[in-house]
Amino acid sequence: MSTPCYPACPPAELEARLRLHRLPQIGGQRFHKLIQAFGSASCALDAPAAAWRSLGIPAASSEARRSPEVREGAAAARAWIERPHQHLLMWDSPGYPALLAEIDDAPPLLFVAGNPAILDQPQLAIIGSRRASPPALDSAAGFSRCLAQAGFTITSGLALGVDGAAHRAALEAGGQTIGVVGTGLQKLYPQSHRALARTMVDSGSALVSEFPLDAGPLPGNFPRRNRIISGLSVGVLVVEAGLASGSLITARLAAEQGREVYAIPGSIHHPGAKGCHQLIRDGALLVESVGQIIESLRGWQNLPPAPVARVDHPLLALLLAAPLTSEGLARSSGQPLAQVLASLTELELEGRVSNAAGRWFARCG
C-alpha cells in the first residue's frame, strides 16, 4: 500500500492540502504563500476571506474552498493514494525529489504512479517535436537506449513523437523512464499512449503530475509541466524542434535552472532543425554522440566510462552516425545487400548491433 504522507503531515493537514490544491487560481506560489502566512493548510482553510484577499488571493478561490466539488475531489485523491503503486509527494516531505525542490516554482504536490524512488535518480530529459521526422525518432531512440544503458533514468513528457520514442527505447534497453504529464493521472493524454503509460508503471518506471487527478488536457498545462521535466533532470537533450516548439521552453527553463542543455543539429533545409540550431547559437552543447553527454555529466553520478563501440567494421561506423535499414546500409556502403545481411548477422551475434522497427542500431558498450 502507498504511504499517503509523512509524520509531518497528519491526516487533517493532508486533507487540507488536497483541498487547497484543487482551488482555482491557486498555483504553487500561492499555495506556498498561504501555508507560510497561516502556518498550515488547515489554518489557511479556516482563515477569513479578508485574510486571503490581503495576500492577493482571488475571492473566487477563497469561496471555492468550501464547495462540495473541492471536498469530493480531495476525498477521491485520498482514496487514490491508498492504492498500490500510487503516491503523493509533498514539497516539504523526505520523499520529494531533491533536485526538483531547488527550482523557484517547485510544485507543492506531486502525484506519482509507479516507483517514486526513481525521481531522485540522475535523469536525462529527451524531448522534441510531436511530429518528428523518422531520423529524429531514430536519434531519440538511439540516445535514449544508450543513456539508459549508461545508468540514466530517461525523463520526457509522454507526448507523441520524440517523447514516446524516448520512453519506449529506455524500456526496451531495460532502463527506467519517467513521464511528466500535463493532465491529471486519471486523464492521461494522448489516449494512444495509455498502453505505454501502463507498461511504464508496471515495469518500475513512473508517471508524474502536479495537477489534480481529474484535470483534463488544458493547453496551458503543457508548457507549465515543462519546468518539472527540466527540474527533475541534470540535463535536457533536444532532438528536433521548430522555432515555435514547446521544447524550446523546456530548454530555456533548463538553462535558467542551471541544467545542461544539449541539441542535435540537423539539415539547414529542415524546419524541425531550426529550433535546435537556435539553441546551439544560444549556448547549448552540440552533440553527435552519447559519449559527449556522459562526459559532460561525469560529476553527477558514479557513471561507468562513456560507452565506446569498437569501430573496426565499416557497417558499424555507418550505424554510429545514424540508424539505417539493411537497404540503406547497402546503399551507403556500396556493398551487395546479401553481404550486408551476412555482416549484420555476425555483428548482431556479437552484441554490437540491434534491430528495432526495421532499422539497425550500433549498441553502446
NORNORMO-V363135 format. One line per field, one symbol per residue. psi: psi as a letter, one per 30 degrees, with the letter a starting at -180 (. if undefined). A space follows every 10 residues. Layout:
psi: ???
//
This chain:
psi: kljellffil eeeeeeeeee ffkkgjaeee eeeeeeeffl eeeeefllee eeefggkkee eeeffgkeee eeeeeeeeee fflkgklkkk fglffkkeee fflehkkekk kkkbjffffg lkkkkjlakf hkleeeeeee eeeeeeeeff gkkkkaggll beeeeeeeee eeggalkkjj lgllfghkkl efgeeeeeee efggalkkkf lkegkaikef feeefefeee eflflkkjek klfgkfefee eeeeeegglk kkkklakffj effeeeeeee efflkkkfle eeeeefgeff lilllkkjkj igkeeeeeff ekklleeeee eefglkeeee eeeeeeeeef gfllkkhfkk kkkk.
//
